[in-house]
Amino acid sequence: MSGLLIGIGVGPGDPEHLTLKALKALERADRVFVPVTEAAGETGRAEHVVQAHVDPAKIERLGFSMRDASLRHENWDRAGNAIAAVCRDGGTAAFCTLGDPNVYSTFTYMWHTVRSLLPDVVVETVPGITAMQDLAARSGAILTEGNESLTLLPLTAGEDVLRAALRGSDTVVAYKGGRHMPRVREVLAEEGRLEGAIYGEHLGVDGEEVQAAGADTERRGPYLSTVIVPPARSQDRGGRLKDETGRAI
C-alpha cells in the first residue's frame, strides 16, 4: 500500500501565517517531521510554527547540518529513511518547511530520497507564504507593479549572479544573505540600487529586524535573511503599466 508524503510550507516564522490547508494536512498526518539545524534540544523555527496546532507526540525532529556540506547526503538519507518508515505501510507523513516547499526548500531533497526508497509513494505539497511576501508586508514594499519583472536568487550563488539580476530585472529579491551582507550592500551601491532596498531577518520570531538595507553597512546577517531591491518608481498611479510597444498606458 502506497503511503503519502506531504510537504507543508509553514511560512517564514510567524505562526499566524500557517494556512487553513496546512492545518488540515497536519491534522491528517500520522507523523509530523520538522527540520532542526541547531543542538538537539533546540526548537527549530518550523516546529515553533506548528507546535501550537499539533499533538507534541506526533512531532519528530530531523537534524540537518547547514555548515558541513560533507554531511548533507548522510543527513538526507537518515531523514528520508525516518519518513519512509511512516509511509511504507500506508501512513501519512508531513514534512514541515519554512516558506514554501517548492522554493529553495529542504523538502525537495526529502521528496527525492523517499521516492527512491518507495517508488509508489504519493507526494503532495501545501504552499506557504514566502519570506519575500512577509518582508514586503512588514516593510510596505511593493514587489511588482504593472509589467515589472521580479528575480529571486540565493546570495550563495555569487556576486556575478547578483549583478546580472540587478542589471536585468526590475525587482530583485535575494535570500540567504548571512555573512555575505556587507559585500552585498557594496554591490547594491555600486549598481545604484542600494537606495530603497529593504533588509529583513528573523521574520515573525524573536529578534526580528526590518530596516533599510543600507542602514548598517558592516552588519552580517543570519543565513535566513532576505533583501528586497525594488526599482525606482514614479509617484503616478499606473506609471509602470505599458503596452506591447513599451508605451505607458
C-alpha positions as a Markdown table, in Angstrom:
| # | Residue | x | y | z |
|---|---|---|---|---|
| 1 | Met | 0.0 | 0.0 | 0.0 |
| 2 | Ser | 1.4 | 3.4 | -1.0 |
| 3 | Gly | 1.8 | 6.0 | 1.7 |
| 4 | Leu | 1.5 | 9.7 | 1.4 |
| 5 | Leu | 4.2 | 12.4 | 1.9 |
| 6 | Ile | 3.0 | 15.9 | 2.3 |
| 7 | Gly | 5.5 | 18.9 | 2.1 |
| 8 | Ile | 3.9 | 21.7 | 4.1 |
| 9 | Gly | 5.0 | 25.3 | 3.8 |
| 10 | Val | 4.7 | 27.0 | 7.2 |
| 11 | Gly | 5.8 | 30.5 | 6.3 |
| 12 | Pro | 8.9 | 32.4 | 7.5 |
| 13 | Gly | 8.2 | 32.0 | 11.2 |
| 14 | Asp | 5.0 | 33.8 | 12.2 |
| 15 | Pro | 2.6 | 31.1 | 13.5 |
| 16 | Glu | -0.3 | 33.2 | 12.1 |
| 17 | His | 0.9 | 32.6 | 8.6 |
| 18 | Leu | 0.0 | 28.9 | 8.7 |
| 19 | Thr | -2.8 | 28.4 | 6.2 |
| 20 | Leu | -6.1 | 26.5 | 6.8 |
| 21 | Lys | -5.0 | 24.0 | 4.2 |
| 22 | Ala | -1.8 | 23.4 | 6.1 |
| 23 | Leu | -3.7 | 22.9 | 9.4 |
| 24 | Lys | -5.9 | 20.3 | 7.8 |
| 25 | Ala | -2.8 | 18.5 | 6.4 |
| 26 | Leu | -1.2 | 18.5 | 9.8 |
| 27 | Glu | -4.3 | 17.0 | 11.3 |
| 28 | Arg | -4.4 | 14.1 | 8.9 |
| 29 | Ala | -0.8 | 13.3 | 9.2 |
| 30 | Asp | 0.3 | 10.2 | 11.3 |
| 31 | Arg | 3.7 | 11.8 | 11.9 |
| 32 | Val | 4.9 | 15.4 | 11.6 |
| 33 | Phe | 8.5 | 15.9 | 10.8 |
| 34 | Val | 10.3 | 19.2 | 11.4 |
| 35 | Pro | 13.9 | 20.1 | 10.4 |
| 36 | Val | 16.3 | 21.4 | 13.0 |
| 37 | Thr | 19.8 | 22.8 | 12.5 |
| 38 | Glu | 20.9 | 23.6 | 16.0 |
| 39 | Ala | 21.5 | 21.4 | 19.0 |
| 40 | Ala | 19.1 | 18.5 | 19.6 |
| 41 | Gly | 17.3 | 20.3 | 22.4 |
| 42 | Glu | 16.6 | 23.4 | 20.4 |
| 43 | Thr | 13.1 | 24.2 | 18.9 |
| 44 | Gly | 13.5 | 25.0 | 15.2 |
| 45 | Arg | 11.6 | 27.7 | 13.5 |
| 46 | Ala | 9.2 | 25.3 | 11.6 |
| 47 | Glu | 8.5 | 23.5 | 14.9 |
| 48 | His | 7.8 | 26.8 | 16.5 |
| 49 | Val | 5.0 | 27.4 | 14.0 |
| 50 | Val | 3.3 | 24.1 | 14.2 |
| 51 | Gln | 3.7 | 23.1 | 17.9 |
| 52 | Ala | 0.6 | 25.1 | 18.9 |
| 53 | His | -1.5 | 23.2 | 16.4 |
| 54 | Val | -0.2 | 19.6 | 16.6 |
| 55 | Asp | -0.1 | 17.0 | 19.3 |
| 56 | Pro | 3.5 | 17.0 | 20.5 |
| 57 | Ala | 3.5 | 13.2 | 20.4 |
| 58 | Lys | 3.2 | 13.4 | 16.6 |
| 59 | Ile | 6.2 | 15.7 | 16.1 |
| 60 | Glu | 9.6 | 14.3 | 15.3 |
| 61 | Arg | 12.8 | 16.3 | 14.8 |
| 62 | Leu | 15.1 | 15.6 | 11.9 |
| 63 | Gly | 18.6 | 17.1 | 12.2 |
| 64 | Phe | 20.3 | 18.8 | 9.2 |
| 65 | Ser | 23.8 | 20.3 | 9.1 |
| 66 | Met | 23.9 | 23.7 | 7.3 |
| 67 | Arg | 27.6 | 24.2 | 7.9 |
| 68 | Asp | 29.2 | 20.9 | 6.9 |
| 69 | Ala | 28.4 | 20.1 | 3.3 |
| 70 | Ser | 30.1 | 16.7 | 3.7 |
| 71 | Leu | 27.2 | 15.6 | 5.9 |
| 72 | Arg | 24.4 | 16.6 | 3.5 |
| 73 | His | 23.8 | 13.2 | 1.9 |
| 74 | Glu | 24.1 | 11.4 | 5.2 |
| 75 | Asn | 21.5 | 13.8 | 6.7 |
| 76 | Trp | 19.2 | 13.4 | 3.7 |
| 77 | Asp | 19.4 | 9.6 | 3.9 |
| 78 | Arg | 18.8 | 9.4 | 7.6 |
| 79 | Ala | 15.8 | 11.8 | 7.4 |
| 80 | Gly | 14.4 | 10.1 | 4.3 |
| 81 | Asn | 14.5 | 6.7 | 6.0 |
| 82 | Ala | 12.6 | 8.0 | 9.0 |
| 83 | Ile | 9.9 | 9.5 | 6.8 |
| 84 | Ala | 9.8 | 6.3 | 4.6 |
| 85 | Ala | 9.2 | 4.2 | 7.7 |
| 86 | Val | 5.9 | 6.1 | 8.2 |
| 87 | Cys | 4.8 | 5.9 | 4.5 |
| 88 | Arg | 5.9 | 2.3 | 3.9 |
| 89 | Asp | 2.7 | 0.8 | 5.5 |
| 90 | Gly | 0.3 | 3.3 | 4.0 |
| 91 | Gly | 0.8 | 6.0 | 6.6 |
| 92 | Thr | 0.8 | 9.8 | 6.0 |
| 93 | Ala | 4.0 | 11.7 | 6.8 |
| 94 | Ala | 4.1 | 15.5 | 6.8 |
| 95 | Phe | 7.4 | 17.4 | 6.4 |
| 96 | Cys | 7.2 | 21.0 | 7.5 |
| 97 | Thr | 9.4 | 23.5 | 5.9 |
| 98 | Leu | 9.9 | 27.2 | 6.2 |
| 99 | Gly | 8.4 | 29.4 | 3.5 |
| 100 | Asp | 7.1 | 27.3 | 0.6 |
| 101 | Pro | 8.1 | 23.6 | -0.1 |
| 102 | Asn | 8.8 | 24.4 | -3.7 |
| 103 | Val | 11.1 | 27.4 | -3.2 |
| 104 | Tyr | 14.7 | 26.7 | -2.0 |
| 105 | Ser | 13.3 | 24.0 | 0.4 |
| 106 | Thr | 14.8 | 21.0 | 2.1 |
| 107 | Phe | 11.6 | 19.2 | 1.2 |
| 108 | Thr | 12.9 | 18.8 | -2.4 |
| 109 | Tyr | 15.7 | 16.5 | -1.1 |
| 110 | Met | 13.2 | 14.6 | 1.1 |
| 111 | Trp | 11.0 | 14.1 | -1.9 |
| 112 | His | 13.8 | 12.6 | -4.0 |
| 113 | Thr | 15.1 | 10.5 | -1.1 |
| 114 | Val | 11.7 | 9.0 | -0.1 |
| 115 | Arg | 10.7 | 8.4 | -3.7 |
| 116 | Ser | 14.0 | 6.4 | -4.2 |
| 117 | Leu | 13.1 | 4.2 | -1.3 |
| 118 | Leu | 9.3 | 4.0 | -2.0 |
| 119 | Pro | 8.8 | 4.5 | -5.8 |
| 120 | Asp | 5.0 | 4.3 | -5.3 |
| 121 | Val | 4.7 | 6.9 | -2.6 |
| 122 | Val | 2.2 | 9.7 | -3.3 |
| 123 | Val | 3.7 | 13.2 | -2.8 |
| 124 | Glu | 1.7 | 16.4 | -2.3 |
| 125 | Thr | 2.7 | 19.9 | -1.3 |
| 126 | Val | 0.9 | 22.6 | 0.5 |
| 127 | Pro | 2.1 | 26.1 | -0.5 |
| 128 | Gly | 3.3 | 28.5 | 2.2 |
| 129 | Ile | 3.9 | 32.2 | 2.5 |
| 130 | Thr | 7.4 | 33.1 | 1.4 |
| 131 | Ala | 9.9 | 35.3 | 3.2 |
| 132 | Met | 9.8 | 37.9 | 0.3 |
| 133 | Gln | 6.0 | 38.2 | 0.7 |
| 134 | Asp | 6.3 | 38.5 | 4.5 |
| 135 | Leu | 9.1 | 41.1 | 4.3 |
| 136 | Ala | 7.1 | 43.1 | 1.7 |
| 137 | Ala | 4.1 | 43.2 | 4.0 |
| 138 | Arg | 6.1 | 44.1 | 7.1 |
| 139 | Ser | 8.1 | 46.9 | 5.3 |
| 140 | Gly | 5.4 | 48.2 | 3.0 |
| 141 | Ala | 7.5 | 47.4 | -0.1 |
| 142 | Ile | 5.7 | 46.7 | -3.4 |
| 143 | Leu | 7.2 | 43.6 | -5.0 |
| 144 | Thr | 5.9 | 44.2 | -8.5 |
| 145 | Glu | 3.7 | 46.6 | -10.3 |
| 146 | Gly | 2.3 | 46.8 | -13.8 |
| 147 | Asn | 4.7 | 45.0 | -16.2 |
| 148 | Glu | 7.7 | 44.8 | -13.9 |
| 149 | Ser | 9.8 | 41.7 | -13.7 |
| 150 | Leu | 11.0 | 40.0 | -10.5 |
| 151 | Thr | 14.1 | 37.9 | -10.0 |
| 152 | Leu | 14.6 | 35.7 | -6.9 |
| 153 | Leu | 18.0 | 34.3 | -6.2 |
| 154 | Pro | 20.2 | 33.0 | -3.4 |
| 155 | Leu | 23.1 | 35.1 | -2.5 |
| 156 | Thr | 25.1 | 31.9 | -2.2 |
| 157 | Ala | 25.1 | 31.8 | -6.0 |
| 158 | Gly | 27.7 | 34.5 | -6.1 |
| 159 | Glu | 28.3 | 38.2 | -6.8 |
| 160 | Asp | 28.1 | 37.9 | -10.6 |
| 161 | Val | 24.6 | 36.4 | -10.4 |
| 162 | Leu | 23.5 | 39.2 | -8.2 |
| 163 | Arg | 24.9 | 41.9 | -10.5 |
| 164 | Ala | 23.3 | 40.3 | -13.6 |
| 165 | Ala | 19.9 | 40.3 | -11.8 |
| 166 | Leu | 20.3 | 43.9 | -10.7 |
| 167 | Arg | 21.1 | 45.0 | -14.2 |
| 168 | Gly | 18.4 | 42.9 | -15.9 |
| 169 | Ser | 15.4 | 42.8 | -13.6 |
| 170 | Asp | 13.1 | 45.5 | -12.1 |
| 171 | Thr | 12.7 | 44.0 | -8.6 |
| 172 | Val | 15.4 | 41.7 | -7.2 |
| 173 | Val | 14.8 | 39.6 | -4.1 |
| 174 | Ala | 17.8 | 37.9 | -2.5 |
| 175 | Tyr | 17.8 | 35.1 | 0.1 |
| 176 | Lys | 20.5 | 33.5 | 2.3 |
| 177 | Gly | 22.4 | 36.7 | 2.9 |
| 178 | Gly | 24.3 | 35.8 | 6.1 |
| 179 | Arg | 28.0 | 36.6 | 6.1 |
| 180 | His | 27.7 | 38.0 | 2.5 |
| 181 | Met | 25.7 | 41.0 | 3.6 |
| 182 | Pro | 28.5 | 43.6 | 3.9 |
| 183 | Arg | 29.6 | 42.8 | 0.3 |
| 184 | Val | 26.0 | 42.7 | -0.9 |
| 185 | Arg | 25.5 | 46.3 | 0.3 |
| 186 | Glu | 28.6 | 47.3 | -1.6 |
| 187 | Val | 27.4 | 45.7 | -4.8 |
| 188 | Leu | 24.0 | 47.3 | -4.4 |
| 189 | Ala | 25.7 | 50.7 | -4.0 |
| 190 | Glu | 28.0 | 50.1 | -7.0 |
| 191 | Glu | 25.0 | 49.3 | -9.2 |
| 192 | Gly | 23.0 | 52.2 | -8.0 |
| 193 | Arg | 20.4 | 50.0 | -6.3 |
| 194 | Leu | 21.0 | 50.5 | -2.6 |
| 195 | Glu | 18.6 | 53.3 | -2.0 |
| 196 | Gly | 15.2 | 51.9 | -1.3 |
| 197 | Ala | 16.4 | 48.4 | -0.7 |
| 198 | Ile | 14.9 | 46.6 | 2.3 |
| 199 | Tyr | 16.6 | 44.1 | 4.6 |
| 200 | Gly | 14.9 | 41.6 | 7.0 |
| 201 | Glu | 15.9 | 38.8 | 9.3 |
| 202 | His | 14.1 | 36.5 | 11.9 |
| 203 | Leu | 10.7 | 37.5 | 10.4 |
| 204 | Gly | 7.9 | 36.7 | 12.7 |
| 205 | Val | 10.0 | 35.5 | 15.6 |
| 206 | Asp | 12.1 | 36.9 | 18.5 |
| 207 | Gly | 14.9 | 39.2 | 17.2 |
| 208 | Glu | 13.0 | 40.3 | 14.1 |
| 209 | Glu | 14.7 | 43.1 | 12.2 |
| 210 | Val | 13.3 | 45.1 | 9.3 |
| 211 | Gln | 15.2 | 48.1 | 8.1 |
| 212 | Ala | 16.8 | 49.9 | 5.1 |
| 213 | Ala | 19.4 | 47.6 | 3.6 |
| 214 | Gly | 22.0 | 50.4 | 3.8 |
| 215 | Ala | 21.3 | 51.3 | 7.5 |
| 216 | Asp | 24.3 | 49.3 | 8.8 |
| 217 | Thr | 26.9 | 48.6 | 6.1 |
| 218 | Glu | 29.1 | 46.3 | 8.1 |
| 219 | Arg | 26.5 | 44.2 | 9.7 |
| 220 | Arg | 26.4 | 40.5 | 8.8 |
| 221 | Gly | 23.1 | 38.6 | 8.9 |
| 222 | Pro | 21.8 | 35.1 | 9.7 |
| 223 | Tyr | 21.6 | 32.6 | 7.0 |
| 224 | Leu | 17.8 | 33.1 | 6.7 |
| 225 | Ser | 17.8 | 36.8 | 5.8 |
| 226 | Thr | 16.1 | 38.5 | 2.9 |
| 227 | Val | 16.8 | 41.6 | 0.8 |
| 228 | Ile | 14.2 | 43.3 | -1.4 |
| 229 | Val | 15.6 | 45.6 | -4.1 |
| 230 | Pro | 12.7 | 47.5 | -5.7 |
| 231 | Pro | 13.0 | 49.6 | -8.9 |
| 232 | Ala | 12.8 | 53.3 | -8.9 |
| 233 | Arg | 9.1 | 54.2 | -9.5 |
| 234 | Ser | 7.3 | 57.4 | -10.3 |
| 235 | Gln | 4.5 | 58.5 | -8.0 |
| 236 | Asp | 2.0 | 58.4 | -10.8 |
| 237 | Arg | -0.8 | 55.8 | -10.4 |
| 238 | Gly | -0.3 | 53.1 | -13.0 |
| 239 | Gly | 3.0 | 54.6 | -14.1 |
| 240 | Arg | 4.6 | 51.1 | -14.5 |
| 241 | Leu | 1.8 | 49.9 | -16.9 |
| 242 | Lys | 2.9 | 49.7 | -20.5 |
| 243 | Asp | 1.6 | 48.2 | -23.7 |
| 244 | Glu | 3.4 | 45.7 | -26.0 |
| 245 | Thr | 5.3 | 48.6 | -27.6 |
| 246 | Gly | 6.7 | 49.8 | -24.3 |
| 247 | Arg | 4.5 | 52.9 | -24.2 |
| 248 | Ala | 2.8 | 53.9 | -20.9 |
| 249 | Ile | -0.9 | 53.2 | -20.9 |
